[in-house]
């Protein structure tokens, strides 16, 4: 089974070389106990490392079951350690964070062994640890620890047990017990024991190999060796497939993180700050965009069409801004373009801005805001197109510029929350307007202009209330009501007015607004029509997107710092587990298994960081929304709609951010994980 042929090993030091093994050759049978006897420095441990495929830098060859270790590739050597040999070390080489049962199970996890818990329990019972298998190994005696190591060596059905000074750290009674146990195992396996004790070798070994100064002095059979005891031996089972599963790597990594849970949580919280910032940037931009889009849709419904005078380079489609003001004649021409316009709103060059609204004339006319007054902004939406949203009352009569419909939030603010809104119907409403002139070199000379701003109070009758909540306090008047007001209060004939903006509304018979707009533009060249809603939403989203990108850019700095922090933490974890890495490699763990364990740690830290970051962002979003809702309660904040959600983080975005955090964490932990996988197992086992 085991054949050593002309084996030599030389260590190259900076100033000299050491010949650890010198042309060693011997051969053993398939079973029995072979004792390699010799003083310290004779090359015994080096020989064991070569036979166990921990050291592959040697001359000569080692042949096991007809297979050459010299010609074997890296993965073949991993398989050799995992399935052919089992190690028992002088200092036990157990993983102290695990119980005895888990130390045996980890060997079977490396080969994805089915039923590993039952087999581990049976092995520990076989070596006499039935009542101690669930104890942490640091609570076991030296003899008990070595029994756990022997059970682990048997876990993957090894044919050869390599025991390096297995009794060196034990008392006299434990030495005899461990050697007796190894002798029992030698009935069905080849057991190679490295020892200083000639007494133990003579008592238990079937073959004694004596070494000195790296060379074999003698190989002899030992007729004096006692017969093994007749203890039950577990039947061999079919070998497991091959490799450690990802789930096993995650479980192992999870146990390690749990032992360092304070550090793990602190790292996750620290690295979550950047994710929180990015999530809040997305939540705020998404919530603000959705809220503004909803409000813009209420203000500028899909049938709202902006009109600009056509010039080669002067029109700004969709924004209502003209290089040259529109005239009343333009208004008439636009309305004559189609019979499918149900309403319009024209913004005069003579500014007409609603400033204050009240149920009391004196309050509306006062220069300061009273408690019974509301700040007002004219949202330029005609009453003719809110029929579907009518809640109470009716629409103004056709052509009646003295009747008004209120938005729901305006009605609640005027009357007070919880009161019967129907009492507002047919009540007088007073609106204080600011009227001012805009001097323009392009304006016709005959148009009267108010040179200094002045305030006027207009009286309306409340005839209806809509279901619409708007960002500002709003009333709806018939088309052209503002022109009537200028004509009535200032004596400005509407035929002489000019307009900075003009919007028209398609009626309900128009189902394809885009096609309707294309038709309008195609049948004439004097004016240009564009969807107000799409243009404004596009502009809003562009601005919010720019703000979001800036916030994400700033938060990304924190993410980069977090990546460095994760890399450092994983590297510290590697340094803390160097001996564990050596143990796992010695019992057959592949380099990929070591790498997967630390990548699993990175993955879990990243997931925890992402989850904390997204969770904090969600809580902050709720706080922002609650503050916004609290602002609605009174004062100027009454202009805000009750359903406002400033921050909105969708589940899909949240999952995406967690996924990105995991990917970045894995990327960050890759370098230390790769370094861990590349550690020399012999050096790792000796690391202190």
ROROKOL-530300 format. One record per atom (N, C-alpha, C): x, y, z. Coordinates in steps of 0.02 Angstrom, whole numbers, plus 50000, padded with zeros to 5 digits. Layout:
N
XYZ/...
END
This chain:
688
500414994050000/500005000050000/500435006250000/500935006650044/501365012650049/502075010650030/502335014349981/503025013049958/503395019649951/503945020249988/504365026249986/504995024449947/505125028349894/505665026649848/506155032549843/506775031449870/507325036349863/507095043449880/506745044149935/506455050549955/506985055049987/507045061149959/507505066149987/507135072849992/507325076550043/507015083150053/507545087850080/507615093650047/508115098550068/507765105250079/507915108350137/507665115050151/508215120150133/508025125050094/508515130050072/508425136350115/508915137650157/508915143550200/509305149150166/509245155250192/509605160850160/510355159750155/510655156750208/511385156050209/511625148750206/511155144050209/511365137050207/510775132650188/510905126250179/510385121450163/510385115950216/509795112950226/509725107550275/509415101550239/509775095850242/509505089750213/509075086250266/508425086950260/507975083950310/507875076550298/507855074450234/507785067450218/508315065650166/508635059650176/509185057750133/509055050850103/508805050750044/508735044650004/508395039050043/507805040450068/507445035650109/507025031050065/507035024650081/506625019750046/506375014550096/505735013050094/505455007450132/504755006050105/504465000450127/503814998350102/503424995150159/502774996150159/502354993350212/501794989150181/501434985750224/500854982050202/500224986350204/499664982950194/499024986450192/498764988150261/498954984250311/498724985350380/499324984850426/499184986050490/499704985550541/499904992350566/500294992250620/500524998450651/501274998950640/501475004350605/502175005650590/502395011450634/502915010450674/503185015650716/503825018350684/503855024950674/504455028150649/504785031350709/505355028550729/505685030150792/506315034050779/506435039250821/507055043050813/507035049350855/507615052450866/507655058550906/507375064550868/507305070150902/507085076350870/507585078350817/507325080750761/507755082950706/507975077450660/507715071550670/507925065850628/507535065550562/507015069750554/506645070050490/505975066350492/505765064250552/505155060250557/504545064250534/504455070350559/503865074450542/503875076350468/504475077850442/504535079450371/504305073550329/504495067550350/504285061450314/503525060850315/503225062050374/502495061550379/502155066750335/502425072850332/502125078050291/502135076250217/502685072950196/502725070850125/502235065250111/502205060250156/501745054650146/501015057250146/500875062250189/500195064950193/500045070250142/500505071650095/500405076550041/500325083650066/500575085050127/500605091950150/501205095550119/501715091850102/502335094550072/502455090950006/502465094749952/502555091649886/503225093449854/503655096949892/504305098949865/504825093849889/504925088549851/505385083349872/505665079849810/506185075949820/506475071649768/506305064449783/506285060349732/506075053449741/505325052949731/505025048049765/504305047149756/504005043549816/503355044549823/502955040949872/502365038049833/502285031549837/501755028249800/501255025449850/500625027449842/500085025149886/499555021849843/499415015549856/498925011749817/499075012149742/499715012049726/499925012149657/499925018949624/499785024249661/499755030949633/500345035049660/500685038549615/501265042549632/501065049349657/501325051349716/501195058149741/501615063249704/502185061149678/502615065749643/502285068249579/501915063949546/501595065749484/500895068549493/500645068349554/499955070549567/499895078149562/499315080449538/499165087549535/498885089949602/498795096549607/498565099449670/497915096549695/497415096049650/496765093549672/496805086149690/497285082349658/497375075349676/497665074649746/498105079249764/498395079249831/497865080849883/497405085549866/496855087049912/496425080849923/496285077349869/495885071149873/496255065949914/496915065549906/497325060749945/497255062250020/497315068550039/497265070250110/496555069150136/496065070250091/495375069750114/495135062550120/495335058150074/495045051550071/495525045750085/496175047050080/496655041550088/496995041550155/497195047450179/497555047950242/497145051950293/497275050350357/496975054250411/497525056150460/497545062550479/498085065150522/497875065250596/498355063450638/498295064350711/498935067850733/498855073950760/499445078050776/499575077950852/500205079550869/500405079750940/499995084750979/499885090750950/499515095950985/498785096150962/498545090450938/497845089150924/497585092750861/497785099050850/497565102750790/496805102550783/496465103950836/495735104350835/495525111650829/494905112750807/494635119550801/494265120950866/494545125150909/494295125850977/493615129450981/493415132750928/492755135950929/492195131050918/492375124650901/491875119550886/491865114250941/491325110650944/491275104950990/491655099050960/491725093851001/492045087850974/491665084950915/491005084850921/490585082350866/490685086450803/490705093050810/490775097450751/491475096750721/491985095450762/492655094450735/492685088250691/492305083150708/492275077150667/491855078450605/491305082050614/490865083550557/491205087650504/491645092250524/491955096650475/492365092750424/492655087050445/493025082850397/492555079950344/491955078150366/491475075350318/491145080750275/491095086850302/490825092350262/491285093850203/491935092750211/492405093950156/492285089350097/491995083550110/491855078850056/491105078050045/490715082450076/489985082450066/489695075650085/489935072950141/489725066350165/488995066550187/488575061950164/487885061650188/487865058550258/487375060450297/487285057650364/487875058750409/488185064650404/488815065750440/488725065850516/488155068250539/488055068650612/488025061650642/487645057150610/487595050350637/488275046850636/488655047750582/489305044550578/489795047550629/489775054150637/490215057350686/490065054950756/489435054250773/489245051650839/489495044550848/489425040450796/489655033450800/490415033150809/490775037350773/491505037350779/491725039550849/491405044550876/491585046750943/491405041550996/490865037950985/490715032351030/491245026951023/491485025750963/491995020650951/492635022250988/492815028750993/493435030551027/493315032251100/492715030851125/492585031551197/492375038451220/492055042351177/491855049151197/491095050051191/490725044851205/489995045251198/489685050751240/489955051851300/489665056851345/489975063751340/490435064851293/490795071251291/490785074351221/490415071651175/490465073751105/490205080851093/489755083251135/489475089951124/489825095451163/490355093651199/490745098651235/491215102351187/491335108651200/491865112151164/492525108751178/492955108151128/493565104251137/494035107451189/493975113951201/494405116951251/494205115051322/493655111351329/493435108951395/493605101551403/493945098551355/494125091451359/494845090651383/494985084851411/495675083351432/496095081851370/496765081351382/497205079951326/497045073351292/496915068251331/496755061751303/496105061951264/495615065551290/494975066151255/495055070051190/495465075251190/495585078951128/495905074451075/496375070251096/496705065951048/496225060751020/495745058651062/495235054051038/494795057450985/494635063850996/494255067550946/494655067850881/495315069050886/495735069450826/495745062750789/495755057250827/495745050650795/495085049550760/494535051350793/493875050550762/493835054750698/494115060650699/494125064850639/494535061650584/495095058450602/495515055150552/495145049350519/494665046450554/494295040850527/493675042950488/493505049350492/492855051650467/492745050150394/493255051050353/493175050250281/493455043550255/493455038450300/493625031550280/494345031050256/494805034450291/495515034350271/495795027250275/496235025650229/496595019150229/497225019550271/497495025650279/498125026550315/498005031850369/498195030250430/498175035050485/498895037150500/499025043650494/499695046450509/499655050150575/500005047450625/499985050350692/500675053050710/500725059550716/501365062950731/501395064350806/501805060350842/501865060950914/501175061250947/500735056550936/500055056950962/500025056651038/500575054451070/500575053951144/501025059051176/501315063551135/501815068151162/501555072951213/500915074651211/500625079451258/500185076151310/500255069551319/499805065951364/500175063051424/499785061551476/500075058151535/500155050751519/500465047051565/500645040151552/500045035751538/499515036551578/498925032351568/498595033851501/498555040351483/498245042151420/498655039751361/499325039751369/499755037351314/499585030151296/499515025951348/499365018951336/498675018051304/498195022051327/497525021551299/497515023451225/497855028951208/497855031151138/498225026151094/498795023551118/499155018651078/498755012251070/498385010251121/497965004351116/497415005451064/497145011551063/496625013151015/496905012950943/497495015650934/497805015450868/497975008250847/498175004250897/498314997250883/497684993650860/497124995250891/496494992250869/496334994150797/496445000450780/496295002750712/496744999450661/497334997350682/497814994450634/497604987550610/497064984750639/496814978450613/496544979150542/496264985050527/495954986050461/496294991650422/496744995250451/497065000950418/497815000750430/498175004450390/498885005550402/498945011650447/499245010750506/499335016150554/500085017550560/500285023650542/500985025650547/501045030450605/501445028550656/501515032550716/502235035050721/502305041650727/502965044650738/503045045750813/503595043350842/503675043750914/504405044150934/504525046850994/505195046751024/505265040551069/504705037551086/504705032451139/504845025551110/505445022951124/505595016051104/505165011051140/504985012751203/504565008251243/503885007151210/503565012651189/502915012151157/502975008551089/503515010051053/503605006850988/503674999250997/504074997051047/504164989951058/503514986651081/503104990351118/502504987351147/501944986651095/501894991451047/501304991551004/501454990650929/502044992350906/502164992650834/502274985650804/502004984550745/502144978450708/502794979150669/502934985350646/503554986750611/503864993050640/504514992950651/504864998750679/505365001150628/505315007650611/505785010950565/506185015950606/506835014950612/507255019250652/507605024250607/507555030850626/507855036150586/508345040150628/508845042850593/509315047350625/509645051750572/509645058250584/509955063150538/509675062650467/509025061450462/508695061450397/508765055050359/509055049950388/509155043650353/508875037950394/508685032550360/508425026650394/509015022350417/509015020750482/509535016550509/509345009150509/508685008050518/508465001050523/507715000650510/507504995350476/506794993650468/506724986350490/506334985050542/506284978150568/505574976650590/505394970450583/504754968150610/504824967150685/504284968250722/504294967850794/503844962050816/504164956450830/503784950550850/503494951250920/503754955950960/503524956751029/502884960751036/502654963750979/502064968050984/501454964151005/501064967051049/500454963851073/499924963651019/499474958951026/498914958550979/498414963950995/498074966650943/497564971850956/496974968950994/496644973151032/496044971051067/495474969951017/495004966051038/494444964650994/493864969351009/493954975850989/493414980750998/493044981350932/492404983250935/492014983850873/492314989150827/492344987550764/492584992250714/492004994150668/491915000550656/491365002750612/491465000050542/490944997550511/491014995350441/491135001350396/491535000150344/491675005550296/491055006850253/490975013050234/490415015050192/490695017850126/490265018150075/490495021150011/490745028250023/491255030149986/491535036749994/491055042049968/491085047849999/490665053349977/490915056049910/490525060549882/490665062949815/491345066249810/491435072249834/492085075249821/492225081449861/491775086249864/491985092849885/491505095949935/491755101049969/491365104750019/490825108849983/490215108350005/489675112049974/489695119349996/489385123749956/489355130749975/488965131650041/488455127650049/488065128150111/488505126550172/488935121450166/489395119850222/489875125650234/490115128650181/490565134450188/490205140150224/489575141250207/489195146550240/489075144950313/488925138650328/488815136850398/489445137750439/490005135550411/490635136350447/490805143750457/490725147650404/490865154850409/490385158150459/489755156050458/489265158950504/489445157750577/489705151750591/489915150350660/490475154950681/490945156050635/491505160550651/491275167750662/490815170050621/490555176950629/490165177550694/489805172250713/489415172550775/489875173150836/490445169750833/490915170250889/491195177350895/491225180950840/491455187950839/490865192550824/490295191250855/489675194650835/489705202150847/490035204250901/490075211550914/490465215050859/491025212050840/491425214950785/491045214650719/490705209050708/490325208250646/489785213550640/489405214550694/488855219450693/489135226450686/489685227950722/489985234550717/490225235950646/490525230850615/490755231650545/490165232850499/489635228850508/489055229450465/488725236350472/488675238750534/488385245350545/488815250750513/489475250150522/489925255150492/489895255250417/489855249350387/489845249050314/489155250550285/488645250650328/487965251850303/487825259250290/488265263650315/488125270850310/488075272950237/488545270650196/488525272450125/487895269850091/487705263650107/487095260850077/486485264750100/486485266950163/485925270950188/485875277450148/486455280550136/486445286850097/486195285850027/486415280449994/486185279049926/485435277449926/485225273349974/484515271649978/484085277749990/484315282250033/483925288350047/483905292949986/484465293249949/484465297349888/483955294649838/483935288049831/483455285049785/482745285949811/482655284849877/481985285449907/481715292549900/482145297449914/481915304449909/481765306349837/482205304449791/482075306249721/481465302549695/481385296249715/480815292349691/480165295149721/480175296449788/479575299049820/479395305949795/479895310249789/479765316949765/479515316749693/479825312449652/479615311949583/478895309449577/478735304249616/478055301549614/477545306649638/477715310149693/477255315149720/477165320949671/477725323349644/477675328949597/477315326849533/477445320749511/477095318449451/476345318049463/476165315549523/475445315149539/475135322049541/475505326849571/475245333649576/475235337049507/475765335849469/475785338749402/475225335949359/475085329449368/474535326449331/473865329549351/473805331049417/473195334349439/473145341449411/473725344849409/473735351749385/473705351849309/474135347749279/474175347549206/473995340449183/473365338949176/473165332249156/473425330649086/473335324449067/473625322149004/473355325948944/472765328948952/472475332548894/472685339948894/473155341748937/473405348548939/473935349548885/473845354448842/474295355548785/474555362748787/475205363448786/475525369948785/475585372548713/475455379048705/475495382148639/476045387448640/476475387248591/476985392448582/476955394948510/477155401148501/477185403848433/477785400748398/477685398548337/478215395248301/478725400348275/479345399248292/479915402748262/480455397548249/480935399248209/481455394348192/481855392248254/481975397248299/482385395648357/482115398748421/481525401748418/481295405348478/480825401448522/480495396148498/480005392548538/480345387448582/480095386848642/480335381748688/479755376948701/479705371648661/479105367348664/478985364648734/478345364948756/478145361948819/478255366248880/478625371848875/478745376048932/478335382448930/477985383748876/477565389648873/477935396148869/478575396148850/478965402248847/479075404148773/478975410348758/479015412648689/479535418048681/479875417748625/480315423448609/479895429648594/479275428648576/478825434148560/478155432748593/477865437448632/477235436148667/476675434648618/476215430348641/475615428848603/475105434448613/474675435348564/474155440448568/473465437148573/472965441248585/472285438548588/472095435648520/472355438448468/472225435648402/472525428548396/473115427548426/473395420748428/472935416048465/472665418348521/472215414248560/471615412148517/471325416848483/470745415248441/470935410348385/471525411348356/471745406948302/471855399848328/472145399348388/472275392748417/471615389148431/471135392648462/470495389548478/470115387548415/470235391048361/469905389448297/470235383648262/470825381548285/471185376048252/470805369548257/470455368548313/470095362248323/469465363448364/468955359348349/468345359648388/468385355248451/468955351948459/469015347148515/469365350248576/469415356848579/469675360248638/469085361748684/469135359448746/468595360448794/468715366348839/469335368648846/469485374148891/470175376848874/470335382648903/470995385648892/471175389948952/471825391448957/472065396349007/472625400348975/472545406948977/473055411448950/473345415549007/474015415949010/474355419849062/474555426649034/474225432049056/474355438649027/475055441149044/475315445248999/475945448549014/475875452849076/475275455849085/475115459349146/475025454149201/475505453649246/475495448349296/474855448649337/474575442749350/473985442249392/474095436049436/474305437249497/474505431849541/474065431949603/473745426249617/473345425649678/473805425349738/473665429449787/474105429849846/473785427149909/473125428149916/472805426649979/472065425149966/471795420350002/471085418649995/470775418150064/470155420550071/469835420550136/469075420650126/468735418550178/468005419050178/467775425950202/468255430150221/468105436750248/468445442050204/468055446750179/468335451850135/468885455950168/468785457950231/469275462150265/469945458550271/469915452150286/470535448350292/470895447850224/470515446750172/470805446150105/471125452750083/470835458350104/471085464850082/471655467450126/471755464350184/472285466850230/472965465250200/473455469250220/474125468350193/474505462550225/474285460450284/474615454950318/474155448850320/474465442950322/474075436750324/473755436050393/473095434850394/472745433450455/472655425950464/472465423950525/472375416850539/471835413750495/471345417650476/470805415150436/470955415150362/471555417350343/471735417750272/472225412150254/472225410550190/472685405650163/473105408750109/473745406650106/474155408850051/473925405149988/473925408749933/473605406049872/474095406549813/474085401449772/474455401749710/473995399449654/473955403449601/473525401749544/473835396049505/473495390349502/473765384549468/473535384049395/473165388849372/473005389449300/472645383349273/472175380749309/471785375149284/471055377049278/470765376749219/470065378749210/469585373949244/469015376649264/468515372649299/468155367749253/468155369049187/467785364749141/468035357549139/468655356449160/468945349849150/469005345749215/468675347949268/468715344249332/468045340949349/467625340149299/466965337349311/467015330449343/467475326249320/467535319449346/467775319349418/468105324649440/468375324849508/467915328649556/467325330649534/466875334649576/466635330549636/466685333449695/466505330049758/465835332749785/465785339249787/465175342449811/464995348149763/464345349649757/464125355349719/464125354149645/464295359349608/464265359149535/464835363149506/464895362949440/465375367049405/465095374049395/465525379049384/465275385849368/464865385649304/464385390049300/464005390649238/464465392949181/464285390849121/464695392549063/464755400149057/465365402649055/465495409749047/465445413749111/465265410649167/465205414349230/465885414649265/466205420449261/466875421249290/466855422749364/466265422849396/466205424549466/466065418549511/466065412649482/465955406549521/466605402449522/466715399049579/467355395549589/467235388649619/467685384049603/467705377349633/468365376849671/468345373949732/468945373349775/469225366349771/469885365749778/470185359149787/470035356849858/470055350349870/469855347549934/470275350149992/470935350449982/471365352850036/471245360150051/471075364050000/470925371150011/470285371850051/469775367950034/469145368150070/469235366250143/469625360850156/469755358750225/470135364150263/470615367350231/471005372550264/470585378650281/470115380450236/469685386250249/469205385050306/468905379050306/468375377750353/468625374550417/469175370750412/469425367150470/469285359750462/469785355650478/469705348450468/469125345650509/468755340950480/468225337550516/467555340950511/467515346950481/466875350550477/466535348850411/465885350250409/465475348650351/465645353450294/465955350750242/466165355050187/465585357750147/465015354550151/464435356950112/464215363850134/464405365950194/464215372650218/464585378150180/465115376250143/465475381250104/465105383050040/464675378650017/464345379949953/463925386249956/463975390149903/463605396449894/463855401949942/464415400749975/464715405850017/465175410349974/465235416849992/465695421249955/466425419549973/466855420249924/467565418949933/467935424949905/468425427349944/468785433349924/469515431549911/469745433649853/470435432149832/470805438649821/471375439249853/471785445249846/472315443949793/472305447749739/472775446949683/473295452449684/473885450649660/474385455749646/474405456649571/474325462849548/474325464349477/474915468949463/475315467049413/475885471249397/476015471249323/476375476349298/476525476749227/477215474149212/477305471449153/477955469149130/478135473049068/478585477549073/478775481649016/479175477448967/479015477848904/479365473948852/479425478048789/480015477948760/480115481848699/479705478948642/479475472748648/479095469548595/478345470548604/478155473448661/477445474148675/477145479948634/476555478948605/476235484348567/476135490648610/476255496448580/476235502648618/475545504448644/475025502048607/474355504248626/474085500348686/474455494948709/474205490948765/474335494648830/473815495348872/473895498648936/474305494248983/474775497249019/475205493449064/475175496649133/475095492549184/475115495049252/475845495249273/476115501149283/476825501849295/477035499549364/476615500349414/476775498349482/476295492849505/476545487649540/476095482449564/475565485349611/474965482749607/474445484649653/474035478449671/473655478849724/473265473249748/472525474549739/472175469449717/471445469949711/471135463749742/470535464649768/470175459049799/469575457349755/469555451049733/469005448849689/468545444349729/467905444949717/467405440949752/467135435549706/467115429349732/466835423749695/466325420149740/465915416149709/465445411949746/465675404649740/465735401349797/465945394249798/465355389949776/465435386449720/464885382249695/465065374849695/465695373149709/465875366049708/466535364749742/466655358349758/467285356149789/467485349749753/468125349249736/468375343349701/468695338449750/468795332449727/469155327449767/469915328549764/470125333149723/470835334149710/471195337449769/471755334349791/472215337649838/472795340349797/472955346649807/473485349849768/474035352149813/474635353049784/475205355349823/475095362249853/474695366249820/474545372949845/473795373849849/473585378849888/472875380349892/472635383049825/472095380149801/471915381249731/471165382149724/470975386749678/470275387149656/470275386549580/469705384249554/469625383049483/469075387649456/469245391249402/468785396049372/468675394149299/468165396949269/468035395549199/468595398349156/468675395649097/469195398049051/469105405549039/469665409149041/469665416249028/469435420549086/469335417549146/469105421549203/469625426749223/470255425149215/470775430049232/470765435949183/470605434549120/470545440049072/469955444549089/469415441449110/468825445249131/468985449649191/469405446949238/469595450849297/469995456949278/470475456149233/470875461849211/470435467049176/469975464549137/469525469049102/469065472649150/468815469049200/468335471849247/468675476749297/469255474749323/469575478649375/470035484149349/470365482849291/470855487749266/470645490949200/470095488849172/469865491749109/470305489949050/470645484149053/471075482048998/470675477548951/470545479748892/470175475648844/470575469448826/470245463748827/470595457548814/470895457348744/470595460948698/470875461148630/471555464448628/471705468548680/472355472048682/472885468348724/472695462848755/473155459348800/473655455048761/474235454148791/474725449348766/474835444048819/475105438248798/475145432548843/475845429448842/476085427848901/476735424348907/476655416848898/476055414148909/475955406948903/475225405648885/475115400148850/474445398248830/474395390648832/473885388148866/473755381048867/473035379748846/472935374248811/472265372248792/472155365048814/471525362948819/471355356348844/470935352648793/471155346648775/470765342548729/470165339548766/469605338748732/469015336048765/469065328448770/468565325348801/468575318248816/468545313848754/468375316648697/468335312648636/469035311048608/469545314548633/470225313348609/470555308048653/470665302148626/470975296748665/471735296448654/471965298448596/472675298248581/472935305448578/473185307848637/473415314748641/474015315948596/474485311148595/475085311948554/474895312648480/474435308348458/474225308748388/473845315148373/473455317448423/473085323748414/473565329648407/474085329648449/474585335048447/474945334948379/475125328948356/475455328548291/475005331248235/474355329748240/473875332248190/473835339748191/473825342748253/473795350048259/474405353248229/474985350448242/475605353248215/475645352348139/475335347148114/475385345848043/474925350048000/474385352648030/473895356347989/474025363847986/474515366348024/474675373448021/475405374548042/475685380248027/476385381848041/476465387948085/475905390848108/475955397048147/476125395648220/475845390348247/475955388648318/476195381548325/476505380348382/476745373648398/476395371148461/476165364848459/475815361748515/476255356248545/476255355748611/476655350648646/476295348548709/476415342148731/476105339648792/476425342948853/476045346748889/476305350148949/476525345149001/476105340049011/476255335049062/476915331649050/477015329048990/477635325448975/478245329948980/478175336048956/478745340648957/478945342449028/478445344049070/478605346049138/478865340149178/478545334249171/478785328349207/479495326749186/479635327249122/480315325949098/480815330749129/480615337149133/481055342049163/481165340749237/480615339149273/480655337649344/481105331649356/480995326349317/481405320349326/482135321549311/482275325849263/482965327549248/483305330949307/482955335749337/483225339349395/483315334549454/482785330649469/482825326049525/483365320749513/483425318549450/483945313649435/484645316449447/484735322749429/485395325849440/485545326349515/485035328349554/485125328749627/485265321849656/484885316849632/484985310049656/485695307649641/485935309049581/486605306749562/487145310049604/487045316349621/487535319849664/487545316549733/486945315249761/486905312149827/487205305049826/487055301349773/487345294649768/488105294949761/488345299949724/489065300749717/489405302149784/489095306449824/489365307849890/489345301649935/488785298049932/488715292049974/489195286549951/489375286549888/489825281349862/490515281849893/490695287849915/491345288549951/491335284250014/490775284450050/490705280250110/490725272950092/490435271150034/490435264150013/491155261850000/491555266049968/492255264249955/492635263250020/492515267550069/492825266550135/492585260050166/491935258550157/491665252450185/491995246250153/492125246550089/492455240950056/493145239650086/493505245050099/494165244350131/494095241350200/493575243650238/493465241050305/493315233550303/492895231350257/492735224250252/493355220250235/493765222850189/494385219250171/494835218450231/494885223750272/495305223350332/495035218350381/494365218450391/494055213850439/494145206650417/494065205250353/494155198450328/494885196350334/495345201050322/496055199450329/496215197850402/495935201650449/496035200150520/495755193250536/495185191550507/494895184950517/495355179550491/495695180750435/496175175950408/496745174950457/497005180350484/497565179850531/497355176050594/496735177050616/496495173550676/496395166150664/496315164150601/496135157250586/496675153650547/497305155850553/497835152650515/497895145250532/497885143650597/497935136650617/497325132650593/496745135750596/496145132350570/496215130950496/496505135650460/496615134550388/497085128550378/497615128250419/498075122550414/497725115950429/497285116050479/496915109950497/496465107750439/496105112550412/495635110950357/496015108250296/496585111350281/496985108850224/497245101850240/497445100650303/497735094150321/497215088550316/496585090050329/496075084850327/495725084550259/496025087950209/495785087050141/495445093050111/495425098550146/495115104550118/495495107250058/495135108950006/495445111849946/495585119249957/496005122049915/496115129249917/495455132849904/495045130049859/494395133049844/493945132949904/493995127749946/493575127450006/493755133150055/494405134150063/494635139650107/494395146350079/494485147250015/494265153449983/493505154449991/493135149049983/492405149549989/492185151350059/492545148750108/492365150350178/492415157850191/492965160750169/493055167950182/492625172250136/492495169850076/492015173450033/491315173050063/491165167350096/490515166850130/490475171850187/491035172750223/491045177950275/490915184850245/491245186350189/491145192750155/490415193450134/490135188050108/489445188350085/488965189950142/489065186650199/488615187750256/488705194750285/489325197050288/489435203950312/489105208950264/489185207650198/488875212050149/488115211950153/487825205950162/487095205450167/486855209150229/487205208050285/487005211450347/487075218950340/487615221250308/487705228450297/487155231250254/487005227750199/486475230050154/485795230250189/485655224950228/485005224650262/484945230250314/485495231550351/485475237050400/485405243650364/485785244650310/485745250950273/485055252250245/484765247050214/484085247750186/483575248750241/483665245050297/483215245950353/483235252950382/483845255650390/483905262550415/483585267450366/483705266350301/483405270750251/482645270550254/482375264450264/481645263850269/481375267650330/481725266850387/481505270450447/481565278050437/482115280250408/482195287450395/481655289950347/481485285750298/480955287750251/480295288750288/480155284250335/479535284950374/479545291250416/480135292750444/480195298850485/480075305050441/480395305050382/480305310650336/479565311450317/479235305850303/478535306150284/478095308350342/478275306050403/477885308250462/477975315750474/478585318150466/478705325350474/478315329250422/478305326750360/477935330050308/477185330150324/476945324350350/476235324050369/476085328650426/476565329250474/476455333750531/476425340950508/476815342650458/476815349450431/476135351250400/475765346150379/475125347450346/474625350350396/474765349250461/474265350950511/474045358150513/474445362850494/474225369750498/474725374550468/474555381050470/474975386250443/475065385650369/475645388050345/475785387950273/475825380750247/475955376050293/476015369050271/475345366150248/474815369850258/474175367450233/474165366750157/474655369950126/474695369450053/474915362550030/475125358250078/475365351650059/474785346750060/474755342050014/474215337150013/474305331950069/473755329450094/473785324850151/474095318150133/474085316150070/474355309750049/475085310050029/475425315550046/476105316550022/476585311450051/477005308450008/477545303950029/478185306549997/478575310050038/479195313150012/479715307849996/479755302550037/480255297250028/479895290650015/480115287149964/479785280849945/480315276049920/480425270549958/480925265549939/480565259149921/480575257349858/480215251449835/480575245049857/480205239549868/480535233249887/481035230949835/480895231949772/481355229749719/482015233549724/481975240049736/482595244049744/482965241849806/482595240549860/482915238249923/483295231749912/482975226949879/483315220549865/483915221649819/483835226049771/484395227549726/484995230449763/484865234949810/485405237949849/485755232849893/485355228349922/485655223049963/486095218549919/485835216949859/486225212849813/486875216249792/486845222749778/487455226449760/487945226549818/487675227349879/488115227449938/488465220649947/488095215249934/488395208549939/488945207749887/488805209749825/489305209149772/489935213149788/489845219249812/490425223449829/490805220549887/490445217649935/490785214649992/491185208549971/490905204449927/491275198649902/491895200949864/491815206049824/492395208849788/492925211249837/492705214549891/493175217149941/493535211449978/493175206049991/493485200550029/493865195549987/493875196649921/494185191649877/494935191149889/495275196849896/496005196749904/496205193149968/495935194950027/496125191050087/495905183750083/495335182250050/495125175350043/495625171450000/495855174549948/496355171249905/497005170249942/497195175149982/497805174450022/497745168550070/497155167950102/497045162450148/497095155750112/496815155350052/496835149050014/497545147149994/497975152149986/498655150749964/499155149350020/498925149250083/499395147950138/499655140850135/500305140150151/500605133450154/500325129750215/500025123950206/499705120550262/500185118650318/500805116750301/501295114950352/501455121050395/501575126750362/501715132850399/501115134950441/500505134250412/499905136350447/499795132150510/499945125750507/499855121350566/500325123350623/500905126150606/501395128050657/501315135350680/500855138950649/500785146150663/500535147250734/500835152050768/500615153650837/500345160750840/
END
